[in-house]
């Protein structure tokens, strides 16, 4: 065995599930391993006993050593409240005796003791590395600590040469730091004994010092929560409220169990800061039916960060928010970051995150984890909810559902405007991941930006839900640079939703949308929507050939508002499972005023593109064909040019009705193909056509063409075939 690295220990956090601790360093015997359990909240350490608390496994060599390490297997899975450290500590014993004039022992007999010496040296290095040492650049050693009799009841310090020495109690200090007198602030003696200290125990808690003229706090005004709270997991709502009412900044160190809260708490002080050390600083709701924090007056500038907030381990029938505001009790210009909002499991636990109601503007919610937000009905399972709140920043958060529980990660509603939802990760929500929604009776949602989010999975029972949904009275919002994959049913929807108001002037651009169950992008009854530069791949995953990459229609499940003047430009929509790259639905009232340019639409199961039931292969210059009918309506869908081939199958008379999608300067070329087997019937042009004279039908098995340009009022003839052309 060769000792090829200096690895000598490993430490893992308990998770309450795993019992296996990999040992990635070699060792000779199971007796060489030391296993220590550390309680994270207190630092208490316990040495575990072989066989009683753990066993050791691993591949042994011929000498019974473990040259590639092994595993420590705990009898019981370590809890999340502890860590387990395993290190190698080899007894410093000589194991080989060399006899004079005898042969040198075999390689194994020599190498094993040398390995042992290396392990002993590594353990010594490990212990030295875990001590305070003098820098190598110092000119002389600092020497030893003073004797015990000198150290007793003194404070360790360093003299003018940097050598350790024992310090006297500072002049004027009435007691040692370990035995400070406890007093109420009001009971402090008159100032005048400069340097004396007292421990204040009322709402001004902390260590205070007499400057000679006044008492001043030495804790900078920050209160340690454990001076008010036990943190033992029991309900301490009353004491917690008293702590908040101090108005001081509050530090929440890791509690023994959790800071338990059984009823709602109120915030009343502007610019107050509540903070901890992260996931070990736990605040836990002990029951449902109350909001954790609610302002008692309108406040601004508060900050809450680096805490874990656990929802009650109850069902989700009652809405419960971490922060709940109203139109009368506002929170503005405040920051909430580096929080973990966690539920117990997929059916109970954390219910909602933040509700910023009317007037709670300019707040930021950033870099938080929302885990298992429970509930799928209205009022349950929201990460961040805005109701007529403006200029919020919701960024870089993680919203993680559980078994598709959680209604919306972000809900921007009731006239909320100029908010940014940027850079979030959203997974497995039950309805739309991000929603912007307002009814006609509410203020319009204007100028919200939804950008650079990653949205995965999610299964919704709602027909018109999507990874990103804009619905109702929503205008001038931007959906851009998002990555959406695997959402059921749709990727992005903008819909009038039958709520009245105006769904207009919104922008969908540069998103990547793939493998959605139904449509990738869907417009329903919108006005002047721009769909630009998106990549839509392999949608219609739930039913091949049924849904389009991009779909535009007027009639949805919520209403029948007409879609008008949408622009579809520069998109890439492909996938053999898609029905088409783009489809425009013919349901009345049919969409009008479309501009479709410069796209790349894959063939799909039906075709590259369908418009009012007509299969089309291009966009700027659209090509399509029609069979003979008594009245033929041509839809001139190409933005610049449209080409239509009409095949005659009988000698009946027929008429070209006025074309739709007229646009000044647009060209329309019509080719008549005679497959009737004889003379074709008479062709009549609609009133919107201006021809230079009577039209001659092509002979059997021949064709003729005629071209028109729209002059702003009529389709004016530009050319026609001089003679028949073979089909």
C-alpha positions, 0 to 999 in steps of 0.5 A: 500500500502507498500513501499517495495523498494527505487526505486524513479526514472527512466530514458529512452533514446528516440528512436523517436518511443516509447511514453510509459515510465514504472513507477516501483515505487508506487505513490499516485497521478499523481501530485506526478510525475515530468517529465523532458526532457534532451537534450543529446548534451547540458544538457538542461533540461525542466520540462514537463507539465501534459496533455500538454506533457504527461498523466499517466496511471495505476491501482488504488486502492480504495483510488485512489493511484497507488500501483504498479506504472503505465506508463507515456505516452508522447504525442509525442515520445521522439527523439533520441537526448533526455532522459526522467527522471521521479521521485516522488516528494511528497509535505510535507503536513500532511493529517490526523488530530487525534482528542483527545479522538476519535477512531484511524482511520481505517488502510487505513487512517493511512497507506496512510500518513505513505506511504507518509512520506516514499516517502518524505524521499526517495526523500530527500535521492535521493537529498542528494545522488545527491550532493557532501558530506563529507566522514563520516570518517572525524573528523569534518564538513567542514562547510558552503560556504563563504558568497556571497560577499566573493565568488564573482569573486573568485575560490572555493578551500580548505584550509590546513584543507580541509575547503572551501575557496575562492582562489585569481587569480593565480599570474601573470595571466593577466585575469580570466579563463572565460575571456582569451584573444584570440590570434594567436600563432604568435601574443603571446607576448614575454614570461616572464610573468610566469603564464599568460594564453592566448587562441590560436585560430589558428592551435595550438588551446587551452589554452597556459601558459607562463612559464617565458621562453616560451609558452606551451600548457595546452591541451596536444596537443589534439584539441576539434573539436568544436573549429573548427566545429559547428557540426550543421549538415551542410557541414563543409568539409573545416573546417574539413580538416583544423582540420585534417591538424593540425596533432594533436590528435582530440577529437570529443565531442557530437555535437549539430546535427552532424559533416557534411561532403559534400566532401572527407577528406584526412589524412596526419599525421602518428600516429594521433588519432581521437576519440569521446565518442561513438554513440553520436559523429556523423560524417555524410556524406551529399551526395554520390560519395566520400570516407570519409577518404583517405590518401594523403600520405602513413601513419602508426599508425593512430587510429580512435575510439569511433565515429559514422559514418553515410553514406549519405542518398542516393541510393547505386549506387555510391561506398562510403567508410569510409576509402579508400586506394590505392597501392600508398597511404597506411595505415599501422599498424593502428587501427579502433575500437569501431566505428558504421558505420550506414546506413539510412535504407535498401535501402540507407545509408552507402555503404562500410566500409574499403578498404585496398589495396595493401601494406596496411598491419598490420591493425586492425579492431575490436569491430565495428558495421557495420549496414545496409551496402547497395548494393549487386553488386560488389563494394557495401555493403562491411564491410572490403575489403582486396586487396593484404593486409596482416596480418590484424586482423578483430575481434569481429565486428558486421556486420548487414544487412538489408533485406539481403542488403550488399554484403560481411561482409569481403572480402579477395581478390587478394592475401591477406594473413596471415589475421585473421577474428576471433570472428565476428557476421554476419547476413543477407548478400546478398552474401557470408558472408566471402570470400577469393578469387583470380584469377590465374592472381592475387597473391595467397591467403595464410594462412588466418584464419577464426575462431570463427565467428557466421554467421546467415541468408542471402539469395544469388542469387549466386549459389556457395555463402556460409556463408564462401567461398574460391574460386580460387587461395587459398591455406593453409587457415583455416576455423575453429570453426565457427557457421553457421546457416540458410544461403542460399544456403550453409554453407562452400564452397571451389571451384576452381571457374574456375579461374585457379591457384590452390585451395589446402591444405585448412582446414575445421575443427570443425565448426558447420553448421546447417539448410543451404538451400542447402549443409552444406559443398561443395568442388568443384575441390579442391586439398588435402582439409581436412574436419575434425571434423565438425558437420553438421545438418539438411541441405537441408532446402530449399528442403528436400532430395535434398542436402547433408550435405557434397558434393564433386564434380569436376564440378561446375558452374564455372569450371571443375577442378578435386577434388583430394586427399580430406580427410574427417575424424571425421565429424558428418553429420546427418539430415533426410532432407539431401539427404545423410551425404556425397555425392561424385558426379560422374560427369566427371572428377570424384574425386579421391584419397579420404580418408574417415575415422571415420565419423558419417553420418546419413541415410538422405533421400537417405542414409548415404553416396553416392559415384559415385551414389553407396549408402554406409553405412560406411566409414572405411569399406565400404559396397555396392551392385551392380546389374549384368551388362556386365562390373562391375566397383567396387569403393573400397571407404573404406579407409581400407576395402571395401565389395561389393555384386554383384547380378546376375540376368541372366546367361550372361557372365560378367566382373569385371573391374579394381577397382578404389581408390587403396591404398597399403594395402587396402582390397577388398572383393567381394561376388557373389550372384546367383539369375539367376534361373540357372547356372551363366554365366562366370565371367572374372576378369580385368587386375588389379586382380591377382587370384590364378586360375580359378573362379567357379561361385556359383550355383543358390541361392548360393554365393561365396566370394573372397578377394584381397589386393592391393600390390601397383600395383595389387589387389592380391588374399588373399582368396576365398570361398572353397564351395557355401554358402546359400544366 
